[in-house]
Amino acid sequence: MKKTAEKTGVMKFDRMDYVYLAAITLIALAIRLILRVVTTDDWVMYWDPWISDLKEMGFSYLATDRYDYTPTFVYILWVISRLPINPMTAYKGLHIALDFVAAVIMGKIVWKVTGSRLKSITAYGLMLLVPTIWANSALWAQCDIIFMTFLLLCFYYFFEERPNLAMFFFGMAFVFKLQSLFIFPFLVILWVNKKVQLKHFLWIPVLYFLSIVPAWIAGRPLIDLINIYMAQGAQDVWSLSIKWANIYQIIGNQYFLLEYASSGTWLILGILMILMYAMARKRYRITNEFIVQMALFFAILTPYFLPHMHERYGCVADILAVIYAMMNVKKFYIPLAQLLVSFNCYMAYLSHRGASEPPIYYGVWAFVELGLLIAVGLDIWRFMKNPENLEGSEAVLRKEEA
């Protein structure tokens, strides 16, 4: 496998670059401005009532159990409730702005790992035009771009070889969304290979605790705040797969709900333990491409076997697949297929109000997702089996044996 390039200098643009960047920015902004007026069920059922309660009750609302997201997100809603503008405009405007911030970070990541100005600019444009990004923020009024932005910063600082700062941003992602843990196993592999220190993991509990302190002071019991992610997991258990293309769409997501939900959770934990053990037995060169491979693999694997996954839970794999393709253009089919799967699941909910099946049956997309999992897994396998990627004396012994 080829080593990925690294570029630490300042990227310089020519006139055509500026024209492209301006055009793609305006196009991306136009898409979002058109969609910003759409009112979805999630806005009507959750964010709008929460903001209305925050307007009426103020910060004391945080003492109640009316919200099931982490308090950090509710703090943002509290700020929005104080603004003298339409709440949905402020809410969507914030997340649209973060789309552009994430696109800039994406471009910087690709510049860092490839040294290609063309690929970096392309990555910026792709991040803005990826349908699951603008549909999430501008159309759906969802908030996944917040934790995805922090995850992108996490990867950027890993590529900068600043693991402490990288883990800080991973902790910030966890503060907003539990789905950040989908890629946690790759952090364990980095720790085994001494690219992350154990103390860096402390950012996760420390930041989470600091984030719940204001809500605790407001009056909500500490145990409720600590267990808020567990409470989330106890909701939406009416289906093994809530419109995500995973294994339950193949075997049937309405049967043996309690039995498969429990066994499926233990199954994915077992799979992850086996994979982490197998990958931790040897020491490998931790290249930028290997980091993205591992993270992408776990971002696909975990929601594939974990029960009760929503249609949005492929969003981490979406952005990692784009980075992966920019690092290895021959793998362009991976983000293409991943985004087709994700967007199909999005629209099955958004266009039918969650009542109908998608145009293409979920089970078909579940097999596509399985194919992606195998393809990325084989890339990792080939990397690990290559003697040149083993560190230290093991690589020498392998070459001598060969």
Backbone hydrogen bonds, N-H to C=O, Kabsch-Sander energy under -0.5 kcal/mol:
donor,donor_aa,acceptor,acceptor_aa,energy
7,K,112,K,-1.5
18,Y,14,D,-1.8
19,V,15,R,-2.0
20,Y,16,M,-2.6
21,L,17,D,-2.9
22,A,18,Y,-2.5
23,A,19,V,-2.5
24,I,20,Y,-3.1
25,T,21,L,-1.9
26,L,22,A,-2.3
27,I,23,A,-2.5
28,A,24,I,-2.4
29,L,25,T,-2.4
30,A,26,L,-2.6
31,I,27,I,-2.2
32,R,28,A,-1.8
33,L,29,L,-2.6
34,I,30,A,-2.1
35,L,31,I,-1.7
36,R,32,R,-1.3
37,V,34,I,-0.6
38,V,35,L,-1.8
40,T,38,V,-0.6
44,V,40,T,-2.0
45,M,41,D,-3.1
46,Y,42,D,-2.0
47,W,42,D,-1.2
48,D,43,W,-2.5
50,W,46,Y,-2.5
51,I,47,W,-2.6
52,S,48,D,-2.4
53,D,49,P,-2.5
54,L,50,W,-2.2
55,K,51,I,-2.2
56,E,52,S,-1.8
57,M,53,D,-3.4
58,G,54,L,-2.1
60,S,57,M,-1.0
61,Y,58,G,-1.8
62,L,59,F,-1.6
63,A,60,S,-1.8
64,T,61,Y,-1.9
73,F,70,T,-1.1
74,V,70,T,-1.2
75,Y,71,P,-2.4
76,I,72,T,-1.1
77,L,73,F,-1.7
78,W,74,V,-2.5
79,V,75,Y,-2.1
80,I,76,I,-2.3
81,S,77,L,-2.3
82,R,78,W,-0.8
82,R,79,V,-1.0
83,L,79,V,-0.5
83,L,80,I,-1.3
90,A,86,N,-2.3
91,Y,87,P,-2.9
92,K,88,M,-2.8
93,G,89,T,-2.2
94,L,90,A,-2.1
95,H,91,Y,-1.7
96,I,92,K,-2.6
97,A,93,G,-2.3
98,L,94,L,-1.8
99,D,95,H,-1.4
100,F,96,I,-1.3
101,V,97,A,-1.8
102,A,98,L,-3.0
103,A,99,D,-1.8
104,V,100,F,-2.0
105,I,101,V,-2.2
106,M,102,A,-2.6
107,G,103,A,-2.3
108,K,104,V,-2.2
109,I,105,I,-2.5
110,V,106,M,-2.4
111,W,107,G,-2.2
112,K,108,K,-2.3
113,V,109,I,-2.2
114,T,110,V,-1.9
115,G,110,V,-0.6
115,G,111,W,-1.8
117,R,115,G,-0.6
120,S,116,S,-2.0
121,I,117,R,-2.6
122,T,118,L,-2.3
123,A,119,K,-2.6
124,Y,120,S,-1.9
125,G,121,I,-2.1
126,L,122,T,-2.9
127,M,123,A,-2.5
128,L,124,Y,-1.3
129,L,125,G,-1.7
130,V,126,L,-2.3
133,I,130,V,-1.6
134,W,130,V,-1.5
135,A,131,P,-2.2
136,N,132,T,-0.7
137,S,133,I,-1.9
138,A,134,W,-1.2
139,L,134,W,-1.4
140,W,135,A,-2.9
141,A,137,S,-0.6
142,Q,136,N,-3.1
146,I,143,C,-1.6
147,F,143,C,-0.6
148,M,144,D,-2.1
149,T,145,I,-2.0
150,F,146,I,-1.6
151,L,147,F,-2.0
152,L,148,M,-2.4
153,L,149,T,-2.0
154,C,150,F,-2.0
155,F,151,L,-2.2
156,Y,152,L,-2.4
157,Y,153,L,-2.2
158,F,154,C,-1.4
159,F,155,F,-2.4
160,E,156,Y,-1.1
161,E,158,F,-1.5
162,R,157,Y,-3.0
166,A,162,R,-2.1
167,M,163,P,-2.6
168,F,164,N,-1.5
169,F,165,L,-2.0
170,F,166,A,-1.8
171,G,167,M,-2.4
172,M,168,F,-1.9
173,A,169,F,-2.1
174,F,170,F,-2.3
175,V,171,G,-1.7
176,F,172,M,-0.8
176,F,173,A,-0.8
177,K,173,A,-2.4
180,S,177,K,-1.2
181,L,178,L,-2.4
182,F,179,Q,-1.7
183,I,180,S,-1.2
184,F,181,L,-1.4
186,F,183,I,-1.1
187,L,183,I,-0.7
187,L,184,F,-1.3
188,V,184,F,-1.3
189,I,185,P,-1.8
190,L,186,F,-1.8
191,W,187,L,-2.1
192,V,188,V,-2.5
193,N,189,I,-1.9
194,K,191,W,-1.9
195,K,190,L,-3.3
196,V,190,L,-0.8
200,H,197,Q,-1.3
201,F,197,Q,-0.6
201,F,198,L,-1.2
202,L,199,K,-1.3
203,W,200,H,-1.5
204,I,201,F,-1.5
206,V,202,L,-2.3
207,L,203,W,-2.5
208,Y,204,I,-1.8
209,F,205,P,-2.6
210,L,206,V,-2.5
211,S,207,L,-2.0
212,I,208,Y,-1.2
212,I,209,F,-0.7
213,V,209,F,-0.9
216,W,212,I,-2.3
217,I,213,V,-2.9
218,A,214,P,-2.1
219,G,215,A,-0.9
219,G,216,W,-0.7
220,R,215,A,-2.0
225,L,221,P,-1.7
226,I,222,L,-2.4
227,N,223,I,-1.9
228,I,225,L,-0.9
231,A,227,N,-2.3
232,Q,228,I,-1.8
233,G,229,Y,-1.9
234,A,230,M,-0.9
234,A,231,A,-0.5
235,Q,232,Q,-1.7
240,L,253,N,-2.5
242,I,309,M,-1.7
243,K,241,S,-1.6
244,W,309,M,-0.6
246,N,244,W,-1.8
247,I,304,Y,-1.9
249,Q,246,N,-1.8
250,I,247,I,-1.2
251,I,247,I,-2.1
252,G,248,Y,-1.3
255,Y,252,G,-0.5
260,Y,256,F,-3.3
261,A,257,L,-1.8
262,S,258,L,-2.0
263,S,259,E,-2.6
264,G,260,Y,-2.8
265,T,261,A,-1.5
266,W,262,S,-1.9
267,L,263,S,-2.4
268,I,264,G,-2.3
269,L,265,T,-1.7
270,G,266,W,-2.4
271,I,267,L,-2.7
272,L,268,I,-2.7
273,M,269,L,-2.3
274,I,270,G,-2.4
275,L,271,I,-2.5
276,M,272,L,-2.7
277,Y,273,M,-2.2
278,A,274,I,-2.6
279,M,275,L,-2.5
280,A,276,M,-1.4
281,R,277,Y,-0.7
281,R,278,A,-0.5
284,Y,282,K,-0.5
285,R,389,N,-2.6
287,T,285,R,-1.4
291,I,287,T,-2.0
292,V,288,N,-2.1
293,Q,289,E,-2.6
294,M,290,F,-2.6
295,A,291,I,-2.4
296,L,292,V,-2.8
297,F,293,Q,-2.6
298,F,294,M,-2.4
299,A,295,A,-2.0
300,I,296,L,-1.5
301,L,297,F,-2.8
302,T,298,F,-2.2
304,Y,300,I,-0.8
304,Y,301,L,-0.5
305,F,301,L,-1.2
305,F,302,T,-0.8
306,L,302,T,-2.2
308,H,240,L,-3.2
309,M,240,L,-0.7
311,E,242,I,-0.8
313,Y,310,H,-1.5
315,C,312,R,-1.7
318,D,314,G,-2.0
319,I,315,C,-1.6
320,L,316,V,-2.0
321,A,317,A,-2.3
322,V,318,D,-1.3
323,I,319,I,-1.8
324,Y,320,L,-2.5
325,A,321,A,-2.2
326,M,322,V,-1.9
327,M,323,I,-1.6
328,N,324,Y,-1.4
331,K,328,N,-2.6
332,F,329,V,-1.5
334,I,331,K,-1.8
336,L,332,F,-1.4
337,A,333,Y,-2.5
338,Q,334,I,-2.5
339,L,335,P,-2.7
340,L,336,L,-1.6
341,V,337,A,-2.2
342,S,338,Q,-2.5
343,F,339,L,-2.7
344,N,340,L,-1.9
345,C,341,V,-1.9
346,Y,342,S,-2.3
347,M,343,F,-2.7
348,A,344,N,-1.6
349,Y,345,C,-1.0
349,Y,346,Y,-1.0
350,L,346,Y,-2.8
351,S,347,M,-2.3
353,R,349,Y,-0.8
354,G,348,A,-0.6
354,G,349,Y,-1.0
355,A,352,H,-1.9
364,V,361,Y,-1.2
365,W,361,Y,-1.3
366,A,362,Y,-2.3
367,F,363,G,-1.5
368,V,364,V,-1.7
369,E,365,W,-2.7
370,L,366,A,-1.9
371,G,367,F,-2.1
372,L,368,V,-2.1
373,L,369,E,-2.2
374,I,370,L,-2.2
375,A,371,G,-2.4
376,V,372,L,-2.6
377,G,373,L,-2.2
378,L,374,I,-2.4
379,D,375,A,-1.5
380,I,376,V,-2.0
381,W,377,G,-2.4
382,R,378,L,-2.7
383,F,379,D,-2.0
384,M,380,I,-2.6
385,K,381,W,-2.0
386,N,382,R,-0.9
386,N,383,F,-0.6
389,N,386,N,-2.1
390,L,387,P,-1.5
391,E,283,R,-2.3
394,E,391,E,-0.8
395,A,392,G,-0.8
396,V,392,G,-0.9
397,L,393,S,-2.7
398,R,394,E,-2.4
399,K,395,A,-2.1
400,E,396,V,-2.3
401,E,397,L,-2.5
402,A,398,R,-2.4
